[in-house]
Amino acid sequence: MNTYGSAAAAKLAASHLALGGGGIGGLIIHLIIWHLIWRLLFSVWHIHIFGPFIVFAVIAAFIGHGIWRRQRGPRRRRGGLTGYGTGSGPRDW
């Protein structure tokens, strides 16, 4: 196999690896998840009398959760500056 053939094979192998996380495979997985969420919302919507109220309550809860998290500020990470990988701990040698 010549140089071009091995480069093409490597590129093909790399594209197959990309399908798992961020490429077309990731898009397909996200679409499947969104499809399942919409099906769940529509099935709850069709519950007689209380369905729309449940859907609106769930949507309001998600919006309220997002607002609450933004008002709390940034997340705190454990360990601060003395955590793993900073060169200051006993295992970082």
C-alpha positions as CSV (number, residue, x, y, z in Angstrom):
1,M,0.0,0.0,0.0
2,N,1.3,3.4,-0.9
3,T,1.5,6.5,1.3
4,Y,-1.8,7.8,0.0
5,G,-3.6,4.5,0.7
6,S,-2.4,4.4,4.3
7,A,-3.3,8.0,4.9
8,A,-6.8,7.3,3.6
9,A,-7.2,4.2,5.8
10,A,-6.1,6.2,8.8
11,K,-8.5,9.0,8.0
12,L,-11.3,6.4,7.6
13,A,-10.5,4.8,10.9
14,A,-10.4,8.2,12.6
15,S,-13.8,9.1,11.2
16,H,-15.3,5.9,12.6
17,L,-13.9,6.7,16.0
18,A,-15.5,10.2,15.8
19,L,-18.9,8.7,15.4
20,G,-19.1,7.8,19.1
21,G,-18.8,11.1,20.8
22,G,-19.0,14.3,18.7
23,G,-19.8,13.5,15.1
24,I,-22.8,12.2,13.4
25,G,-23.3,9.5,16.1
26,G,-23.6,12.1,18.8
27,L,-26.1,14.0,16.7
28,I,-28.2,10.8,16.2
29,I,-28.1,10.1,20.0
30,H,-29.2,13.6,20.8
31,L,-32.0,13.4,18.3
32,I,-33.2,10.0,19.8
33,I,-33.1,11.5,23.3
34,W,-35.1,14.6,22.1
35,H,-37.6,12.3,20.3
36,L,-38.1,10.3,23.5
37,I,-38.6,13.5,25.5
38,W,-41.2,14.8,23.1
39,R,-43.0,11.5,23.0
40,L,-43.1,11.5,26.8
41,L,-44.5,15.1,26.9
42,F,-47.2,14.3,24.3
43,S,-48.2,11.1,26.2
44,V,-48.5,13.1,29.4
45,W,-50.4,15.8,27.6
46,H,-53.1,13.4,26.6
47,I,-53.9,12.4,30.2
48,H,-57.5,13.6,30.7
49,I,-58.0,16.7,32.9
50,F,-54.6,17.0,34.4
51,G,-52.2,16.4,31.5
52,P,-51.6,20.0,30.3
53,F,-51.2,21.1,33.9
54,I,-48.5,18.5,34.5
55,V,-46.7,19.5,31.4
56,F,-46.8,23.2,32.2
57,A,-45.6,22.4,35.8
58,V,-42.7,20.4,34.5
59,I,-41.7,23.2,32.1
60,A,-42.0,25.8,34.8
61,A,-39.9,23.7,37.1
62,F,-37.1,23.4,34.5
63,I,-37.2,27.2,33.9
64,G,-37.2,27.9,37.6
65,H,-34.3,25.5,38.1
66,G,-32.3,27.3,35.4
67,I,-33.0,30.7,37.0
68,W,-32.1,29.5,40.4
69,R,-28.8,28.0,39.3
70,R,-27.8,31.3,37.5
71,Q,-28.6,33.3,40.6
72,R,-26.4,31.0,42.8
73,G,-23.3,31.9,40.8
74,P,-20.6,29.6,39.5
75,R,-20.1,26.1,40.8
76,R,-17.5,25.5,43.4
77,R,-15.0,22.8,42.7
78,R,-13.6,20.6,45.3
79,G,-10.0,21.0,46.4
80,G,-9.4,24.5,45.1
81,L,-5.7,25.1,44.3
82,T,-4.4,22.1,46.2
83,G,-6.3,19.5,44.3
84,Y,-5.0,16.5,42.3
85,G,-2.7,17.4,39.4
86,T,-1.4,20.8,40.7
87,G,2.0,19.6,41.9
88,S,1.3,20.3,45.5
89,G,-0.1,17.0,46.7
90,P,1.6,13.8,47.9
91,R,0.6,11.9,44.7
92,D,1.9,14.6,42.3
93,W,5.5,13.5,41.8
